[in-house]
C-alpha cells in the first residue's frame, strides 16, 4: 500500500492510497492515519486507486474517522471504485465514512 499525504487547499489534508487495503495494506497506513487523526482538521482520503478493502482496512478507516470527529473535523472518502463502494455500503458505514465522488463535492461537504 502506497500512501501520499498532501494539502487539500486550506480545507483538509488529502491522503492518496494506492493498492490493496488488506492486512498488509492496513498495517502500512495504520500509524500514518493515526498521526493525521491526532491533528486538528479535516481529512479527505482518495480511495480511487484502492483495488480491494478487507475488514481490517475498514476498521482503520473507522478508527481514523472517529478520532477526526473527536477533534471537530470531518473525514471523507473520495471516489472509491465500485467494488470498494459496495463493501462500504453493505457494511452500513456511510454515516461514519461518507463517500464523495469529486474534489468539488469534497470541498462542498467540508464547508457544511
N, C-alpha and C positions, 0 to 999 in steps of 0.2 A: 504494500500500500504506500503510495506516494502522497505526501501532504505538503501543500504550499499555502502559506498564510500571507495575505496582502491586505491593504486598506481598501474598504469599500466606500469610497467617498468619505464624507465625515460622519456617515451613519453607522458604520459597523466594521468589523474585521471580516474578511472573506477567507474561508478555508476551502481550498480546492482539493478534493480527494480523487485519486486515480487508482483503480484496481479493484480488488475484492475485499469487502468488509466482512471477512470470515474471521476465524480465531487469530490467525497471524496478522491480518489487517487491523483488527481491533486492538491487538497488543501494540501495533506500531503507532496508533493515533492516541491511545489512552492518555498518556501523560501530557501530550501537547494540547489536547482538548481540555483536560483538567486545568492546565495553566491558563488557557484562554478564558475559561469559565470563571476563574477567580478574579479576573479583571472586570471592572465595571464597563458595561457596554453591550452592544448587540453583536450577534454572530450570524453570518449567512454561510451555510455550508453548501458548496457547489457539489452536488451529487451526480452531475451529468455524466461523469466518467467512472462511476461506480457500477461495476458489472454484476455484482452479487452482494446480498446482505444476509448475514446469519443473525440468529437471536443475540449473540454476544455483541454484534455491531449495533443492533437496536438498543441494547442495554446501555452502551457507551453514549449513544446519541441522547437517550432519555436522561441519563445522569447529567450530561452536559447541559441540556435544556433546562432541567430543574435548577441547576446551580446558577445559570444565567438569569433565570426568573427570580431567584432569591436576591440577586443583585440589581433588580429592577430593569433587567434587559430582556430582549427578545432573541430567540433563535429560530431561523427559518431554514428549510431545506430547498435548495434551488435546483429545479429541473431534474429530478431523478428519472431514470429510464422506466419504461413500462413495467418491467419485472420488479424493480425495486419499489416503484409506486404501489404495485399490487400488494407486496409484502407489508408496506406501511399501512395501507388501507385495511387489509384483512386483520392486522394486529390491533386496529382500533386506536392508533396513536395520533390521529390527525390533530387532536386538541393540544397535545404536548409538542408534536413535531409537525407544524404547519408546512405545507408544500406551496411554493410559488413557482411559476413557470418562466419568469423572465426577471432580469435585473430591475427593470422598471417596476414590476409588480412587487419585488422585494423592497425597493425604496418606499413605495406607497404604503406597504404593510408596516414598515418600521416607523413611519410618521404617524400612524393611527394610535 
